[in-house]
Amino acid sequence: MTKCLNLSITALLLILPSFVHAQSPKNYQTTINGPLKKWAQTFLNFKLSDFKNKTPAQKFENTNPVKRKNKTTFYPSYKAALSTSPNGAYTLNIYSYLLLEKKNGKFMTTGSDVEQNILLGHIQDGGWKQIAYYGYTQRVQEVAWIDNNTFILAAARLNKAGKNLPVIIVGQIKQQSLITFETTNTKCYQNPAGYISPKLTLLLHSEPKS
């Protein structure tokens, strides 16, 4: 009994630092100033110190599992727009809502669906799972990996005034959780031009291979 209790306490101590880290937006300043800098700059009066966690952590949905036979069928045609973890074990697809088509070797989009499914792929196992779903009022615009376990979904949420407010969603694979941070500054909203990921821009404007 004592041995089992000690093991439980040890496991909790190993998980707790990561959980506490995820509860503090200021810990992601390096990422906001780095990979997510261009995204953050599309918002007026953006300050990380204004972000607060208002809701409990959400568990990964882990729905709609799909298993692929090989890497050729594992990746969608727009592989270049995906965001892969530093160790190459996982990849995130936030573009399932786009009606991306490849014609004559060039990508184009004819619009988008209202729904956005966030898909996490385990490359070695060849499997995909939906870990979150968002409707028309919220759209994940960019992804940045903190480490092999933690990533940020940089999103924009439409308010009643028709303005996009910044939302930072921290995902942790081991904990199977998503923690959402929202700005408390009512004057922080996105420029009308919005944000398009450079990866997606490059994909849509790349020249066809001869």
CORGITA-V665594 format. One record per residue. RES is the residue in one small letter. OMEGA is omega in radians with two decimals (* if undefined). D_CENTER is the distance of its C-alpha to the mean C-alpha in whole Angstrom. Layout:
res/omega/d_center
RES/OMEGA/D_CENTER
RES/OMEGA/D_CENTER
This chain:
res/omega/d_center
m/3.14/41
t/3.14/41
k/3.12/39
c/3.12/36
l/3.12/36
n/3.13/35
l/3.13/33
s/3.13/31
i/3.13/31
t/3.13/30
a/3.13/27
l/-3.14/26
l/3.12/27
l/-3.11/24
i/-3.02/21
l/-3.13/22
p/3.14/22
s/-3.14/18
f/3.13/18
v/3.12/20
h/-3.11/17
a/-3.12/14
q/-3.06/17
s/-3.13/17
p/-3.10/15
k/3.12/18
n/-3.09/17
y/-3.14/14
q/-3.13/17
t/-3.14/17
t/3.11/13
i/3.14/13
n/-3.11/17
g/-3.08/16
p/-3.10/13
l/-3.09/11
k/-3.11/15
k/3.09/15
w/-3.12/13
a/-3.10/14
q/3.09/18
t/3.13/17
f/3.05/18
l/3.05/21
n/-3.13/22
f/3.08/19
k/-3.10/20
l/-3.14/17
s/3.14/20
d/-3.06/20
f/3.14/17
k/3.06/18
n/-3.05/17
k/-3.07/19
t/3.09/18
p/3.10/18
a/3.10/15
q/3.08/14
k/3.02/14
f/3.10/12
e/-3.12/14
n/3.13/15
t/3.11/17
n/3.13/18
p/3.12/18
v/3.14/19
k/3.12/21
r/-3.08/22
k/-3.12/25
n/-3.07/24
k/3.14/22
t/3.13/23
t/3.14/22
f/-3.08/19
y/3.00/17
p/-3.10/17
s/-3.13/19
y/-3.11/17
k/-3.07/16
a/-3.12/16
a/-3.14/13
l/3.14/10
s/-3.04/9
t/-3.13/11
s/-3.10/12
p/-3.12/15
n/3.09/17
g/-3.10/16
a/-3.07/16
y/3.06/12
t/-3.11/10
l/3.11/7
n/3.12/8
i/-3.02/7
y/3.13/11
s/-3.12/13
y/-3.12/14
l/3.09/15
l/-3.09/19
l/3.10/19
e/3.10/22
k/-3.14/24
k/-3.13/28
n/3.08/30
g/-3.10/28
k/3.13/25
f/3.05/22
m/3.10/22
t/-3.12/21
t/-3.14/23
g/-3.13/21
s/3.05/18
d/3.09/18
v/-3.08/17
e/3.04/15
q/3.09/11
n/3.10/10
i/-3.04/7
l/3.08/9
l/-3.14/9
g/3.04/12
h/-2.95/15
i/-3.10/17
q/-3.14/20
d/3.14/21
g/-3.09/20
g/3.08/18
w/3.03/15
k/3.04/14
q/-3.10/12
i/3.12/10
a/3.14/9
y/3.11/11
y/3.12/12
g/-3.01/15
y/-3.09/16
t/3.12/16
q/-3.13/12
r/3.02/10
v/-3.04/6
q/-3.09/8
e/3.11/6
v/3.05/4
a/3.09/7
w/3.06/9
i/3.07/11
d/-3.08/13
n/-3.10/14
n/-2.97/13
t/3.11/10
f/3.08/7
i/2.96/5
l/-3.14/3
a/-3.00/6
a/3.04/8
a/-3.12/12
r/-3.12/14
l/3.12/17
n/-3.07/20
k/3.13/24
a/3.12/25
g/3.13/23
k/3.13/21
n/3.11/17
l/-3.12/16
p/3.09/13
v/3.11/11
i/-3.12/9
i/-3.12/7
v/3.13/8
g/3.12/7
q/-3.04/11
i/-3.12/12
k/-3.14/16
q/-3.14/15
q/-3.04/13
s/3.06/12
l/3.14/10
i/-3.04/11
t/3.08/11
f/3.14/13
e/3.13/15
t/3.09/17
t/-3.13/21
n/-3.10/22
t/3.13/24
k/3.12/24
c/3.13/21
y/-3.02/19
q/3.05/18
n/-3.13/21
p/-3.13/22
a/3.11/21
g/-3.10/17
y/3.02/14
i/-3.11/14
s/3.09/12
p/3.12/15
k/3.14/14
l/3.11/14
t/3.14/17
l/3.14/19
l/-3.06/18
l/-3.10/20
h/3.12/23
s/-3.14/24
e/3.10/27
p/3.10/28
k/-3.12/30
s/*/33
